[in-house]
Structures are given as structure tokens and as C-alpha cells.
Amino acid sequence: MRKNGPLALCFNLLFVIFMLAPLLIVCVVAFTPEGYLSLPTRGPSLRWFKAIFDYPEFVRAFRDSLWLAALSSTFAITLAVPAALAIARYRFRGREALTTLFMSPLMVPHVVLGIAFLRFFSQIGLSGTFLGLLLSHIIVVLPFALRLVLAASYGIDQRIEHAAISLGAGNATVFRRVTLPLILPGVVSGWLLAAINSFDEVTMTVFIASPATVTLPVRMFLYIQDNIDPLIAAVSACLIAMTAGLLIALDRIYGLDRLFVGSGKG
């Protein structure tokens, strides 16, 4: 196997620095004791991390965002699994059109989706409700879940399922004991990708959210319109730390390679 040369290694190093530098700067700025955005030149301080709890709307918005991301990604993956299996296995009229329909939210700007959802929900009485917010997020994150489950479904050897059926297994048993474990990496990664996109969504959500259903990204967006201080950096640093901690815990408990790729640790 050919090893990367010095030029390739330098390029990879610069790429990693380019990707991580904004995150590191945000985390460093969060520890400033000053009342404005600056590096902590006079020593680190937890002032702005403590200030988060002086704004209960941030904590409430974080809780609502987690709940919304979990629900929308779960419903999306529930719809994506049967849709992916049908598209991957069968040839029927309208198959390409159905796939395009499922993927269409990727092609429509989220500003347009936000205006459309706002108009539609206002007509049916769901404007400003959590149900309307949930339905819109399911539609937006469904393509992300479907693409990964679809990729996993194309790789299934159906002879394994036929062997299980020949041994007397029913359809439900075959799906639970054979099909689902085979597509599990696609299901898990699709769920996580859908949850991340739901949690981070702000462009469309700002049109649909109401004071009772404000998500964390929308709350941060509204805050920085009137305030310029390191509080947002502290909130962002907490999110970065929680994300890193979750990935480390998953790697220790289950293994990220096994979770996303389907192969166990060596």
C-alpha cells in the first residue's frame, strides 16, 4: 500500500486545521471574562457558562430541540425503512417519481419551505403548534434518513432472507432477525443524521416557531439580533462538548466503526 507523501500529509493537516479552527476559537472565546467577544487574555473564566442558567429560555429551548429532533428523526426513519426496502427491491411504475418526491425537500430552499409551511399550517389551524413544527421537520429530515437506509438496502443479499423463509421463519421474524440487522448501520446513521439536521435547523423553523415552540437555534438567532456578548459562544461550547462526549461514549460502548460501517472492532 502506498503511503501519503509529505505534500499530501501537509494538505490533510491544513484541511483538519481549517475544519477545527472555528470550533476551537468559539470554545476559547467562551472562557473570556470580558463582556464582549474576545480571547481570554486575562485568564479563563466560567462567567458566561454560569450566565446560561440566568436565561431559562435557553434551557427550555434546548430541551424542546432535543425532543423535536428525537421525535422527527424517529418518525422519519420509520417511514424511510419501508420506503427504502420497496425502492431497492422492486421495479414498479412511478418508482423514480416516488424517489424524487421523497428527496424533493433537498432541492427546495428552506426559506421557501418555511413560507409554504407557514401558509399551509395557518390554513389548517396548526400554525405555532408543536405538531406543525414536528410535521415540517419530519418532511425536511426524511431525505437524509432515506438516503442512508437506501444505500444499506441495496447491499442486502436476499438469498439470506430466502434461506430464513425456507427454514420456516415468518415475514415479521425475517425482518426482525435478518433484514433489520443487515441494514442497522444505515438505520442508525440515518437516524443520527436526521436528528442532527433537525436540531440544527433554523432557516425554516424561524417561520414556523412560536413563543411556545422556540428551538435552541432559533433562540440563539433571536438573541444575537439584540446582544453581542460571549453567551452564545458559551452555549455553542456546551453543545460541542456534549457532541464530543456522546461520540466518545458511543465509541467506548458500541464502537463507531460497528455502528456506522457495520464491522466490529478488530
C-alpha angles and dihedrals in degrees: 000000000000116000123222114264125232092267092053092047091051091049091050091048092050090048092052091047090048091052098043101037096081091050092049093048091051090050092048094048089052089068096056116121091208125101092236137053107286143123115272095254092156093052134285121297136187091212096117095042089056089046090062090073090053087067106058089178088072092053092046092047090050091052092048091048092052092048092047093047093049094048097043094047092047093051090043094052090045089058094038097057099060091037092052093047092050094047094045097047109033136056111212138151112279094020094130092043090052091050091049090050092053091048096043096098087069090060098048119080111246091233089061091046091050093053092045093049091046091054094044096046091047089057095051098038099253097110112131094007128124090234091058091048090050094050092050092049092049090055093047098047097039094088091056092052093043095052094056096042089047091053090051092046093055090060097057117115102219091201087078090058091045089053091053091049091049088055091057103266117149125230093261092049092048091052094046099042103029116015099040096050089050094053095034095108089054092045094049096043090044091052092049094046091049091048092049092050092047092049093048097043112120110140096068096029094059089067095049105035121098129196087270095049105040115148124212097256090050091047090051090047092052091046097054090051089071104021136051108191138114094266091097089050089053092050090048091049090053091052092048091049093048092049092050091047092050092051092048091049092049091049092050096044103037110359124250092233091056092043099050104022102030099236124113126235117278 
